[in-house]
């Protein structure tokens, strides 16, 4: 794969990889991971698409300087600019978790309209699940804004979030899923700049219900695929069914035996659905 950099107009950098030729398919990963979340399906997809794999800001090799705002609006703007630059005016976009939220916001704000939109498991219009844990995470991450605490957190994160976490996020307990977690935390130790930027993100990212999306769904005129894992407690299939009734050109497909790390649980099924819908 070829490593490239996109430079946003405010200087923010998005690192991304490309593989294959053909129409562009941009894959946006989930919160806390990196482009390696999609690794099991890249080979199958690259035979049909030019697969574009960015690390979202704050993740992997992308922007992590604390001088940026890291609000939802800013992240949406940066990724819309990225999709336009790296994917072209009419790429297909697929997103999971945080990546899905940003993809949906790009379309809702009109900042980027893909040819086709694939939304994998995410909270949609509902509040983020496990509110107590989210609150604890926000509190702990917020400590990264403090001197000394930022360094301590940079060393604590790889200890607490060990690669084996990947197996808990996989319904099949696929040991290869450890690679996704290992790669996501590879550059965290000692990186106080990233910790301070995460503290800013934790304070500003909204986890409450996104009820404005209920008014936006009926206005989505592009083809939308809700592609859901059946065994993900963070985003039950019921969320997708609620949205399905409101999005005019949407369809719902589910993959049995899959959890949060859907690409590691059923790479063949995931690639098949993406090729069928986008290709």
ChimeraX attribute file (.defattr): number of C-alpha atoms within 10 A of each C-alpha:
attribute: neighborCount
match mode: 1-to-1
recipient: residues
	/A:1	12
	/A:2	9
	/A:3	11
	/A:4	13
	/A:5	15
	/A:6	20
	/A:7	15
	/A:8	16
	/A:9	9
	/A:10	8
	/A:11	10
	/A:12	16
	/A:13	21
	/A:14	24
	/A:15	21
	/A:16	23
	/A:17	16
	/A:18	21
	/A:19	19
	/A:20	19
	/A:21	13
	/A:22	13
	/A:23	17
	/A:24	27
	/A:25	31
	/A:26	25
	/A:27	25
	/A:28	29
	/A:29	25
	/A:30	24
	/A:31	13
	/A:32	14
	/A:33	20
	/A:34	27
	/A:35	24
	/A:36	20
	/A:37	24
	/A:38	21
	/A:39	16
	/A:40	20
	/A:41	19
	/A:42	23
	/A:43	14
	/A:44	16
	/A:45	21
	/A:46	18
	/A:47	14
	/A:48	17
	/A:49	22
	/A:50	20
	/A:51	25
	/A:52	25
	/A:53	27
	/A:54	30
	/A:55	25
	/A:56	30
	/A:57	22
	/A:58	23
	/A:59	26
	/A:60	24
	/A:61	20
	/A:62	19
	/A:63	20
	/A:64	24
	/A:65	19
	/A:66	19
	/A:67	11
	/A:68	17
	/A:69	14
	/A:70	24
	/A:71	16
	/A:72	16
	/A:73	14
	/A:74	12
	/A:75	21
	/A:76	23
	/A:77	19
	/A:78	25
	/A:79	24
	/A:80	24
	/A:81	20
	/A:82	24
	/A:83	29
	/A:84	16
	/A:85	13
	/A:86	20
	/A:87	21
	/A:88	15
	/A:89	14
	/A:90	16
	/A:91	23
	/A:92	26
	/A:93	26
	/A:94	26
	/A:95	23
	/A:96	27
	/A:97	21
	/A:98	20
	/A:99	25
	/A:100	25
	/A:101	22
	/A:102	23
	/A:103	27
	/A:104	26
	/A:105	21
	/A:106	23
	/A:107	19
	/A:108	18
	/A:109	14
	/A:110	10
	/A:111	16
	/A:112	23
	/A:113	23
	/A:114	24
	/A:115	16
	/A:116	18
	/A:117	26
	/A:118	27
	/A:119	24
	/A:120	29
	/A:121	32
	/A:122	27
	/A:123	22
	/A:124	23
	/A:125	19
	/A:126	16
	/A:127	14
	/A:128	17
	/A:129	15
	/A:130	10
	/A:131	12
	/A:132	9
	/A:133	10
	/A:134	14
	/A:135	13
	/A:136	11
	/A:137	12
	/A:138	19
	/A:139	14
	/A:140	14
	/A:141	23
	/A:142	21
	/A:143	19
	/A:144	25
	/A:145	18
	/A:146	12
	/A:147	11
	/A:148	11
	/A:149	17
	/A:150	23
	/A:151	19
	/A:152	16
	/A:153	22
	/A:154	22
	/A:155	15
	/A:156	14
	/A:157	15
	/A:158	18
	/A:159	12
	/A:160	9
	/A:161	14
	/A:162	13
	/A:163	21
	/A:164	18
	/A:165	17
	/A:166	23
	/A:167	19
	/A:168	17
	/A:169	22
	/A:170	25
	/A:171	22
	/A:172	17
	/A:173	19
	/A:174	16
	/A:175	15
	/A:176	16
	/A:177	26
	/A:178	19
	/A:179	16
	/A:180	23
	/A:181	24
	/A:182	20
	/A:183	18
	/A:184	22
	/A:185	21
	/A:186	11
	/A:187	15
	/A:188	21
	/A:189	18
	/A:190	15
	/A:191	15
	/A:192	24
	/A:193	18
	/A:194	22
	/A:195	30
	/A:196	27
	/A:197	24
	/A:198	24
	/A:199	22
	/A:200	23
	/A:201	22
	/A:202	22
	/A:203	14
	/A:204	14
	/A:205	14
	/A:206	13
	/A:207	15
	/A:208	12
	/A:209	13
	/A:210	14
	/A:211	12
	/A:212	10
	/A:213	17
	/A:214	16
	/A:215	11
	/A:216	16
	/A:217	20
	/A:218	15
	/A:219	14
	/A:220	18
	/A:221	12
	/A:222	16
	/A:223	18
	/A:224	23
	/A:225	23
	/A:226	23
	/A:227	24
	/A:228	28
	/A:229	27
	/A:230	21
	/A:231	19
	/A:232	20
	/A:233	14
	/A:234	15
	/A:235	23
	/A:236	17
	/A:237	21
	/A:238	11
	/A:239	17
	/A:240	25
	/A:241	13
	/A:242	13
	/A:243	20
	/A:244	19
	/A:245	13
	/A:246	16
	/A:247	19
	/A:248	16
	/A:249	16
	/A:250	19
	/A:251	18
	/A:252	16
	/A:253	15
	/A:254	19
	/A:255	17
	/A:256	15
	/A:257	15
	/A:258	25
	/A:259	27
	/A:260	26
	/A:261	27
	/A:262	30
	/A:263	22
	/A:264	28
	/A:265	25
	/A:266	22
	/A:267	19
	/A:268	13
	/A:269	17
	/A:270	25
	/A:271	17
	/A:272	14
	/A:273	18
	/A:274	18
	/A:275	16
	/A:276	9
	/A:277	15
	/A:278	22
	/A:279	15
